[in-house]
């Protein structure tokens, strides 16, 4: 299953691509992913979910971890057919990334329990 820019035939971006996963995407452990009728090509990859515990803006690198409250494992579901439509329209990939239940997550691991 291709999931990198090279595998998908895309150029490596010069700046990070940002997208959102609204809270309606979240599915807690044991929940199910809905296969919505508007897509026919769902891909997924495992991600490390970093949970930001307090508001952050323009913070220095040495203060970043002060804002992390914990971690989780997440499944990032992307509807590749919708993503391609967005790319062709030069639109954000939001629709391809934000369908309900398209981000199952594991248990919350508090930051203090991780030994860096």
C-alpha positions as CSV (number, residue, x, y, z in Angstrom):
1,X,0.0,0.0,0.0
2,X,1.7,3.2,-1.1
3,X,1.8,5.9,1.6
4,X,4.9,8.1,1.0
5,X,5.2,11.0,-1.5
6,X,7.5,8.9,-3.7
7,X,5.2,5.9,-3.7
8,X,2.3,8.1,-4.6
9,X,4.1,9.8,-7.4
10,X,4.2,13.1,-5.6
11,X,7.1,15.6,-5.2
12,X,8.5,16.0,-1.7
13,X,6.9,19.2,-0.3
14,X,9.2,22.1,0.5
15,X,7.1,22.9,3.6
16,X,5.0,20.5,5.8
17,X,1.5,19.7,4.6
18,X,-1.0,20.3,7.3
19,X,-4.4,18.7,7.6
20,X,-6.9,18.3,10.4
21,X,-8.5,15.4,12.2
22,X,-11.6,16.8,14.0
23,X,-12.8,15.1,17.1
24,X,-15.6,13.4,15.1
25,X,-12.8,11.2,13.5
26,X,-11.8,9.8,16.9
27,X,-12.8,6.2,17.7
28,X,-11.7,4.8,21.1
29,X,-10.3,1.3,21.5
30,X,-12.9,-1.3,20.5
31,X,-14.9,1.0,18.2
32,X,-15.4,0.5,14.5
33,X,-14.3,2.5,11.4
34,X,-17.3,3.4,9.1
35,X,-16.8,2.8,5.4
36,X,-18.6,5.9,4.1
37,X,-20.3,5.6,0.7
38,X,-18.5,8.6,-0.8
39,X,-15.2,6.7,-0.9
40,X,-14.0,3.5,-2.4
41,X,-10.3,3.6,-1.7
42,X,-9.4,3.8,2.0
43,X,-5.8,3.5,3.1
44,X,-4.4,3.6,6.6
45,X,-1.1,4.0,8.5
46,X,-0.1,3.9,12.1
47,X,0.9,7.2,13.7
48,X,2.2,8.3,17.0
49,X,-0.5,10.6,18.4
50,X,1.0,13.5,20.5
51,X,-1.6,15.0,22.8
52,X,-1.2,18.7,23.3
53,X,-2.4,19.6,26.8
54,X,-2.3,23.3,26.8
55,X,-2.4,26.1,24.3
56,X,0.8,26.8,22.4
57,X,1.8,29.5,20.0
58,X,5.2,30.6,18.9
59,X,7.0,28.7,21.6
60,X,10.7,27.9,21.6
61,X,12.0,24.4,20.9
62,X,13.1,24.0,24.5
63,X,9.5,24.6,25.7
64,X,7.7,22.3,23.3
65,X,7.5,19.3,25.7
66,X,6.0,21.6,28.4
67,X,2.8,21.5,26.2
68,X,2.6,17.7,25.7
69,X,0.3,15.9,28.1
70,X,0.7,12.5,26.6
71,X,0.7,10.1,23.7
72,X,-1.4,7.5,22.0
73,X,-1.2,5.2,19.0
74,X,-3.5,6.3,16.1
75,X,-4.6,4.9,12.8
76,X,-4.7,7.7,10.2
77,X,-7.3,6.7,7.6
78,X,-7.1,8.5,4.2
79,X,-9.6,8.2,1.4
80,X,-7.2,8.2,-1.5
81,X,-9.9,8.8,-4.1
82,X,-11.1,11.9,-2.3
83,X,-7.5,13.0,-1.7
84,X,-6.8,12.8,-5.5
85,X,-9.9,14.9,-6.2
86,X,-8.7,17.5,-3.7
87,X,-5.2,17.5,-5.2
88,X,-6.6,18.0,-8.7
89,X,-8.8,20.9,-7.5
90,X,-5.8,22.3,-5.6
91,X,-7.8,22.1,-2.5
92,X,-6.9,21.1,1.1
93,X,-7.1,17.4,1.8
94,X,-9.6,17.9,4.6
95,X,-12.3,15.8,3.0
96,X,-10.0,12.9,2.5
97,X,-8.8,12.9,6.1
98,X,-11.8,14.0,8.2
99,X,-14.7,11.5,7.8
100,X,-16.3,10.3,11.0
101,X,-14.5,7.4,12.7
102,X,-11.4,7.7,10.5
103,X,-8.9,8.1,13.4
104,X,-9.1,5.2,15.8
105,X,-6.9,5.8,18.9
106,X,-5.4,3.7,21.6
107,X,-5.2,4.3,25.3
108,X,-3.8,7.7,26.6
109,X,-0.3,7.4,28.0
110,X,0.5,10.4,30.3
111,X,3.8,12.2,29.4
112,X,5.1,11.5,32.9
113,X,5.0,7.7,32.3
114,X,7.4,8.0,29.3
115,X,11.1,7.7,29.9
116,X,12.8,9.8,27.2
